[in-house]
Amino acid sequence: MQPDEVYNLAAISYVPMSWQQAELTGEVTGLGVLRVLEAIRVCSGISASRSPGRGQIRFYQASTSEMFGQVTESPQNELTAFHPRSPYGVAKAYAHLLTQNYRESYGMFAVSGILFNHESPRRGTEFLPRKVSLGVAKIKLGYDRQLRLGNLHARRDWGFAGDYVRAMQLMLSQDEPADYVIGTGETHSVQELVECAFGAAGLDWREHVVTDASFIRPAEVDHLCADSARARDELGWEPKIGFEELVSMMVDADLDLLASGGNAGDSFGPDAW
């Protein structure tokens, strides 16, 4: 039996790692998508003549706001030009355009969700929001005293991962394939994230946060904000969890985790500063 739907969420997705291992990032995040698309095309019996094949496998590609990079307009929508600022963003742009190409060339039901930063208590500890929530929990419980961060002024559109998974499912349930930008439409600075997280634990961030230049990217992405009007109008999608609720959820989860003697890596696994 062949699948009805394929969701490709696999990637080297930690931006700093993409600088350290650029070739691996290109292989996994870029060429990996080509291999998946080719496998779906072959399994579906689709030829270069766009023959209908043996059945339509619907494919979802996880694209990213990092493709916009040095933005030409704000907020960003499905027509905003790409100017990625990392090997990760470049590889994702390749995969995104390749997905479009297979849709247009072979008539495949292949779509990309251009997802802005999406977080949850299951986020890897190397990613900024989880690094912050876990750091706050360690400081609150007396395991640590400082949290070292890079650029506090960068702004992101942060949302709850559960809301974004719902958007993925909606994309593959439509009659016609199309790409969609998914985000909250609100931006917050890293400093706002830090203030909110420490506040949720009853702490003053200024007593604990240290700026460390080693965490600043070679080419920074300063401001990303989603225009999800198309998703709202065509999919009926909108986020249900707001920024402050999301940050509090993550801090509370890490406080519970550490208080119960759990290990962050063991419990939750390992777009980023």
N, C-alpha and C positions, 0 to 999 in steps of 0.2 A: 504494500500500500504506500502511496505517496502522500505527503502532508497537504492539508488545505491551505495552511498559512505558515510562513517562515518569518520570524523576527530576528534580524541580525543586530544584536546589541554588542557584539564582540569588537574590541579595539584595544590598542595601546592608548588609553584615554587620559593618562596623567600627563599634563602638558610639559612639566619640567623633564620627565623621562623622555619625551619625544625629542628634546634637544640632545640628551645624552645618548640616545639610541635611535637616531633619525632613520637609519636604513631599516631597522626592525619595525619601526612605526609605519614606514611606507609599505612594507611587505604585509603586515597584519591589517592595518587600518585602511589601506588603499587597495592593494592587490587581493587581499582576502575577500573583498566584496565582489571583485571580478570573478573569482572562483565560485562563490556562492551563486551568483547570477548565471554563470555558465552551467552549473549543476542543475539549477531550476529549469533553464531552457532545454537542456538535454532530456531531463526526466519528463518534461511536459511534451516532448516531441515537437518543439517549435523549431522551424528551419529558418534560413535567411529569407525565405519567401513569405514569412509571417503566416505559415500554415497554422491552423488552430490547435494542433497537437492533441494530446490525450486528456487534457484537463488543465484548468487554469490554477496554478499555485500562486497564491497572493504573497507578495514579498514586501516586508517593511525594512527600510534602511534607517538606522539611527544617525541622522545628520546632526549638526551642532552649530550653535551661534558663533563658535570660534572661527567658522568659515568667513564671517563678516569682518572680523579683525579690526583693522583700521577703518572705521565705518565712514561712509560717504553721506549717510543720512540717519536720523534718529526720530522715532523708533525704526527698527528694521522689519521689513516684510518679505514676502516671497520674491519680490522683484529687486530687492536691494543687491547691489554689486558685492562680490566677494573680494576681500583683501586680507587673507589669513596671515597671521603673524607668528606662526610656529610650524614645525614639521607636522604636528598633529592636525592643525587646521588645514594645511595644504593637502594632507592625505585624505581628510574627510571631504574636502571640496572635490577631489578626484572621484571618490566613491559616490558622492552625491550626483555629479554630472554623469557618471557611468550608469547609475540607476535610471536617470532620465533618458539616457541614450538607449538602454535596453527596452524601456517602455515605448519609446517612439520608433525604434527600429524593428522590434519583434512583436509589438502589441501586447507585451506582458503587463500584468497588473503589478507594477512595481512602484512603490511610493517612498518618499523620504519625509520624515518628520524633522524639521529644523528646530530641535529642542534647545531652549535656553537652560541655564543651570538648574538642575533638579536634585533635591536633597532629601534625605531621610535618616533615621537612626541606623540604617544599614549601610550608609555611605562609608567608603574606605577612609581610614584614618589619615591618609596622606592628602586628602582633599580639604580645602580650607574650612568649610562650615563644620565638618566632622572634627577636624583638628582643633577648631575653636571650642566646640561643645565638649569634647573629651578633655581638652586643656582646662576648661572651666571646672568640670567635675573633679579633676585631679587637685586643683587648687582649693576648691571648696572642701574637699575631704582631707586636705592636709598632705596629699602625696607629692605636691609640687608647689612652687611659689611664683614661677614666671611662665609666660607664654610668648614665644618669639615668633614674630610675623614680619612680612615684607611690606609691600605697598598698601597703606591703609586708605588710600584715596581712590583706588580703582572701584568702579561701580558695576554691579551685575544685577540681572533680573533673576532672582532666586525663587523657585517654587517647590512644591511638594511632589516627590517622585510618583506617588500613587495617582495624583491627578494626571500626570503626563502619560502613565501607562494606559489610563482610560482613553486618552487621545489617540494613542497608537492603535488600540482596538477599533476605535471609531473610524480611523483612516482606512482600515482593511475591510470595513463593513459597508463602504459606499458602493454605488453602482459603477462609478468611473474613478480611475486612479488619479490622484493629484497630490502635490506636495503642500505641506502646511507648516507655518511658523507656530510654535507652541511656547508660550510664556505668559507671565502675569501682566506685563505692561507697566510694572513698577520697578524702579531701580533703587538700590541701597548701596552705600559705600561699605567697604570692609570695616571701617570704623563703626558704622551703624550696626553691622552684624555683631561686632565685638561688644559694643555697648549693650545690645539687646541680650546677648548670651550671658554676660556677667551679671546684668540686671536680673535675669531670671533666677540666678543663684544668690541674689542679695549681695553682690560684690561690686566694688568700684574698679573698672577695667584699668584705670590709669595707675593703679598701684601694682599691676601685675604684667602688663603688656610691654614688651621690649621690641623695638624695630631693629630688624637684622637685614642688612643690604644683600646678604647672600641668598635671600629668598625672592629677590626681585628678578623678573624674567629678562632675558636679553632684549626682547622686543615686546613691550607691554601692550595689552589690550585694555584701554582705559574705560570705555563706556559701551555697554550692550543693553539694549532694551527692546523687548518684543512688541510687534504689532500683530496680534493674533485675531484681527477682525475676520479674516477668511475662515479660520477655524470656528469662530463663534457663529458666523452666519451660515456656514455650510455643514458643519459637524454638530452644531449645538453645544460646543464645548466651552467651558470656562472653569478656572481653578476654584476649588472649594476651600483650600487651606491657605490662610494669609501668612505673611512674612513672620510676624511676631509669634503666631501660633506654631509655625514650623520650627523656629529657633528654640522656643520653650520646649517643644516636643523632644528635640534632639538633646538638649541639656538634661531634661528629666530622665530620658532613657539612659544617658551615660552615667548620671548620678546613681540610678537604680542598678546599673550594670556593675559599677565599681563597688558600691555598697554591699552587693551580694557576693563579692569576691570573684566576679567574672573577669575575663580578659577581652579587651576590645578586639584584638585580631581574631581570636577564636570565635567570638560571638557574631561578628559582623563581616569578617573578611578584611583585606587591605583597602573644566572645562576649567582652575586649580592654581595654588600659589606655592 
